[in-house]
Every structure is written in structure tokens, then in C-alpha cells.
Amino acid sequence: MKRQGTLVRWEKDRGFGFIRCPEISADVFVHLRDFTDRGTAPQVGMRVNFEEIHVGGKGPRAMSVQAAGAARQRQPQSQPQRRSAPPRRQPDRSVRSSASSSSPLPMVLLLVAYGALLGYGVWTARLPPIALGVLALLSLLTFFIYGFDKDAAETGRWRTAEKTLHLLSLIGGWPGAWVAQRLFRHKVRKASFMAGYWATVLAHMAAVGAWVGKLLPAGLLAF
């Protein structure tokens, strides 16, 4: 669908940015290769015409992007106006900041409890010591997959399915997923995904607890 909007963000070194269109609720991802005129130098504040598409479960993306002729002529005048735009974009930044900088204390306590549970399982021979190494590798693998998916989201490449990310968390990679979410600021603003993530964390903890808990002395279970 043909749209018109304003380029509100441009990462020159990485060759991508975002277009804001009044008719679309989310900013539209655009890559340098999506501009039809290879001689165009994208700049914040530039008015552009583009075709809106959706690929898989990703957000909107711009294709066949062209700089609007009128915008090229008025560009020196429009740039000072764009400098006054940050207050308008500030809510998005604050939401992202609050999501990524939330208190880590609950997760720290959960990780301590998880470590104690695994330690008890190894000490009672309910879990083999190699299980600790396998879980550490799963967390590391999950961390890198999150990083690859973040890069794919910014460059328009093929994304990792959310159910794959959830499966990795469920089988033990959830600590690495949590670190990647905060470090890369990836997925933390999507409420439905985070609800699924926490469900996998609780399910994994419950499964490990049920397995290891079979070795608790009867006297302790009575409490």
C-alpha cells in the first residue's frame, strides 16, 4: 500500500532507519537498499513516499522508497523543525528505558534459588554434574540466538521464530535469554512475548523442582 511519511531516524553507519507515517501506528523499518534512487542520501526529516509491506510476524517495512520532490526543496527549512521533535519521541525512549532498566532484584533472587536447586540436585546425585554444563551451554546458545535475531530485525533479514526462543528458555536457556533481552533491548517491549517468556521460566523451574524435590527428606516435606 502506498504511503507517505517522514524519516525520523537514520543510522548512517548501519544503513537503516525508521519512517513515521500518521496512518501507521508503529514506525516503519527502512533499509538503504529499499531506496529506488541510489543517489539519495537519507537524512532525518526527509519526506518520502513508500510502499508498506509486512513480512511474517515482523513489523511494517518500507519498499520502493522515494524522496518526495517538495521535501527535497524544503529540506533546509524542515531540519530545524525536526530538532524540536525529540519531546514528541521522548515517550518511546522512556518506555524502552523503563522496560530495559527495571530492577533486576527479582531475577537475581530467582537465579540464586535456581542455582541452589541445581546444587542440591547434584549434591544428592539426582542430577549428574554434566547437567550444569549442559544448562550453561544452553544459556550461552540462547544468548547468541537473541543477538542474531536482534541484528536480523535491524537489517531486515530472516528472523528467529518466537516459539523457538520460548523453547530454548523452556529447556534451560532462560538465564541467557534474560541477559540478552536487557543487553540488546530485544523483545522487552512486547508484552505478549514477555508473558510467554516468564511462563517458560516458571515451567522450567517447576519441572526441575519436581525432579529434585523427590529427594527431599520426609521430615522437610512435612514443613
Summary of the structure (lengths in Angstrom):
residues: 223
radius of gyration: 23.3
end to end distance: 64.0
largest distance: 81.8
contacts: 611
relative contact order: 0.10
helix: 59%
strand: 16%
